[in-house]
Each structure stands twice: as structure tokens, then as C-alpha cells.
Amino acid sequence: NLTSVGLVENLTPKDFRISQNFPNPFNPSTTIRYELPKYTSNFAVNIYDTQGKLVRALKGDRNAGVHDLKWDGRNEFNQFVGSGCYIYQFIADDQMKYGKMILKK
């Protein structure tokens, strides 16, 4: 699953930011911290493999604050994905942020 663990801090960040996932490399799951300066109704997280294929997606709305997102290394069909490099894309309104992570089995 790709799940929002929830609000970590009830502070209002100045900017939209994402952090490097931890741990990295990871097995079997990893966490990505992100910061939203305001409520966002157009929020999405997409995880892609190195071929550009969408592996996992999460969409919805989020409140302002510092949040953690956990990915358990599974695709949209609830199957574990293979070792390799994956790209995470965060979208909040009209802004996009990217990061790379490595799943090592």
C-alpha cells in the first residue's frame, strides 16, 4: 500500500517540500516526509519505475502541515515490485517535486 501515515507536526511550513525517503535503500518499506504550506485539494503521489511505468498512485486532499507517507513496495495490484530504482512524484496544486529511491532485496 501507499498510505498517508498522517500529520507529523501541526506546524504550517513556508513552502511545499519533500524529503529524501528513509531508509534508502529500503526493504520492504520506506517513508517519505512532505510539507504542505496550505490545504491542498489537488494532491497526488505517483511512483514510477525507471521505464516510466506508473507503479503506485495516491490522490486526494491534504491539510497543511508536515506529513509522512509510507510505501510498502507493492504495485497497484498489491504485488511486491522487484529490486531497482523508483521515482516518486508529489503534486500539490500546480507544483511538482521528484525524488529517487532504491528498493534492494
C-alpha positions in Angstrom: 0.0 0.0 0.0 0.9 3.6 -0.3 -0.6 5.2 2.7 -0.5 8.6 4.4 0.7 7.9 7.9 -0.7 11.2 8.9 0.1 14.6 10.2 3.5 14.6 11.9 3.7 18.2 13.1 0.9 20.7 13.3 3.2 23.5 12.1 2.5 25.4 8.9 5.5 25.1 6.6 6.5 28.1 4.4 6.9 26.0 1.2 5.9 22.8 -0.4 8.8 20.4 0.1 9.5 16.7 0.0 12.4 14.9 1.8 14.5 12.0 0.7 12.8 8.7 1.6 14.1 6.8 4.6 15.6 4.3 4.7 17.2 4.4 1.3 17.9 1.8 0.0 14.9 0.1 1.6 13.4 -3.3 2.0 10.5 -3.9 2.4 9.0 -0.4 3.1 10.1 3.3 3.1 8.7 6.6 4.4 8.7 10.0 2.6 8.2 13.1 4.6 6.5 16.1 2.9 5.4 19.6 3.9 2.4 21.5 2.7 2.0 25.2 3.4 -1.8 25.1 2.9 -4.7 22.9 2.4 -4.4 21.2 -1.0 -7.4 19.6 -2.8 -5.3 18.6 -5.8 -2.8 16.4 -4.1 -1.2 13.3 -5.7 1.8 11.0 -5.2 2.9 8.8 -8.1 5.6 6.2 -8.0 7.2 5.2 -11.4 9.8 2.6 -12.4 12.8 3.6 -14.5 10.9 2.8 -17.7 8.3 5.5 -16.8 5.5 3.0 -15.9 3.2 4.0 -13.1 3.7 1.6 -10.2 1.5 3.1 -7.5 -0.7 6.2 -7.1 -2.4 8.1 -4.3 -4.8 11.0 -4.8 -6.9 13.2 -2.6 -6.7 16.2 -0.5 -4.4 17.1 2.4 -4.3 19.7 5.1 -1.3 22.0 5.7 1.5 20.6 7.8 4.3 18.0 7.9 3.2 14.6 6.8 4.7 11.1 6.4 3.8 8.8 3.5 4.7 5.1 3.7 5.2 2.8 0.7 5.3 -1.0 1.3 6.9 -1.8 -2.1 3.7 -3.0 -3.7 2.2 -2.0 -7.0 -1.5 -1.2 -7.9 -2.3 -5.0 -7.9 -0.9 -5.4 -4.4 2.1 -7.4 -5.7 5.6 -6.7 -4.5 7.8 -5.0 -7.1 11.3 -6.0 -7.9 14.6 -4.5 -6.8 15.5 -1.3 -8.6 15.4 2.4 -8.7 12.0 4.1 -8.4 10.9 7.7 -8.9 8.4 9.4 -6.6 6.5 12.4 -7.8 4.5 14.6 -5.5 1.9 17.0 -6.9 0.3 19.8 -4.9 -1.9 22.1 -6.9 0.4 23.4 -9.7 3.7 22.3 -8.2 5.6 19.1 -8.7 8.6 17.6 -6.8 10.6 14.5 -7.5 12.9 12.1 -5.7 14.6 8.8 -6.3 14.6 5.7 -4.1 16.2 2.3 -4.3 14.4 -1.0 -3.4 17.1 -3.6 -2.6 16.0 -7.2 -2.0 
